Amino acid sequence: MIAGVSGIILAGYGLIRRGGAPPAPESQNPVHVVWAFEAVERGAIVSSPYVAQDRVYVGAIQDQGLASTGAVYCLDRATGKAIWEFDNDGTMQHMYSSPCVAEGRLYIGEGMHANQVCNLYCLDPGTGKKLWNFETAGHIESSPCVVENKVLFGSGDDGLYCLETKTGALLWHFAGPFHMDSNPASAGAYVFAGSGVSRKHTSSAIFCLDLRDGAVVWRCPTDLPAWGSPVVEGNQVLCGLGNGRLMQSARPPDKPAGALFCLDRQTGEPQWHYDVADGVLAKPALDAERAYFGCRDGYCYAIDRKNGRLCWKANVGGAVVTSPCLCDGYLYVVPSAGRVCRLDAATGDVNWSFDVGEYSQTKPRLVSSPTVIREADGHHLIFFGAELRNPAASAAVVYCLRD
């Protein structure tokens, strides 16, 4: 279904930069645009790209006027040209969920906060053909996690699901007074997830469940919603906490607040809690010594994993609601206002920045976490989605940068 879809800067409403002065040569500007894909339908990309070999997979929101729909795109990694598009014959709902490719299958959820009945889709990553779908009673903002023959995902007020990967058959369902939008993480025989809040469910916690049957191994209540997806490494579980909404800080009488929370993997006992001035809404990146995360207060932080002490903080020029990506000692950060930057992970110094708004001559909104791939020559490719806006329209765009 890719008739009329242009791979590079000719599609949709034409909000990608055309004409004008070219970007600076690489000797002056260490990062440049390799390609930019714009969907035909106006909309946004808040899903994070998944790169597998020579392809890039991403979900897109399509603005249909009175309603929004969704689509999954498969792009050529080298050129950004569309290979296939899936929208379930026009009935797919818009999505925040990001694709996961594992064991020769692609999984992605649909729906956002106002949606009540949504599907997890399983597609053939080579062709985009639907293999199966599984309906839930909640929105699936969670990105799926695949381990062994199981695919796990949260479904808002409908809890956490575990399905068989090949058939979509239900293996178990964890439900309770919890709103589960975070991406589950697996480690050994266990799965870890956090709960946010909704009008129906107001209890927030971080969970460890038995991968076999969904039984609760431990549960640690949290003082703030656990929107940030957990990361498990060694004997630690780290998860971002924060109040407010994705694109809006908490309003009075509430005070904006956030934290990075570290728990013992075996027992769920708190190890440390680093508080910040606003929400931490995405998962941290880890190396052997530090945890790195972005905050809606406009800073990126590096925290010592042993004791929870601050190593450095860096002003990145705008609220960060995405996950940073750590690669080769560099930290790639995508603030929502559009100033993508690379930091030295050791010091927090900004090596370079790329202003999406200046390049595209639009007002961007970036909610898509970056995916970074190291090339054989030592350079890096940086993939992320965007919503580019002007007074007349909006565009759903994927960028590929190279540094």
C-alpha angles and dihedrals in degrees: 000000000000100000108136094014113128119206097210132036099307102087138089120358097344099244095142114100114276128178123343124097115341119240116274117275115268091254088064100030115038093200128054140168114265093183143333124211120205121191118229094236116067113245139093144283113226094151116098118241120250114209118204118173107302097351139078121207124196141158121235136199113226118204108218096175106252093025140026126228134185140234138183118223130200111202134188106253095217099046109016091234117149115253097179142346129208123195101151091250091309096307100098112117124230116272149209091182116107124221124257122200117200137147092004096306137099121220128191136157131222136215138055134223099301095046118097108179114045142155139232107218129209113200138179102251092210098055109011091240114154112244097179144329132212122208123218134182094240142050117275106222087146118099113232124253120206123204125166104322095335133097116199129193142154123245106194113244089001093071131222125330133202117196135178107257101223100045106018090236115160113254098173142336125212110203135163141117091321134109108216118195099137123105110256119234125207129210123171111315094344142079125208128204141159133222128222126189138267138172089272101039122038102166114106124195146141116245140202112199133184107255091216099060110356094252115158112255093176139342126202116194115222130211091223132037113279098227094144111088116244123251120204123204128153109329094333135096113194123190136171120236131194148142131229127050131300095267099020134062120231114283129221134314082035119066120220110258140163143161147182107240124201122196137179108262095218101045108017090235113151115254099180142337122210111198124210135181098258143012126314100206105168137052121275127241117236140204127176094281110021146044117216125199143160126232136202087241089079098256136109116215137204115202129188106245094212099057108007094244123148115258096177143329125209130198106232097182102253148025115303117212094157134083117259117233120224117207131158094343094311128110116214113204130186113198116197094242091064110258103127111194145179119222131194102248092212097055110011091239114151110241096185142340133207119206108213092189094053092045096048097033089229138103104261130201115197119196097145117103116230126251114206126198124189113224125215092255092056097257121121134229115214119200125189140148127238147185110223115196138189129165092274106041150342131240133211106223139175117202129202113196129182127206 
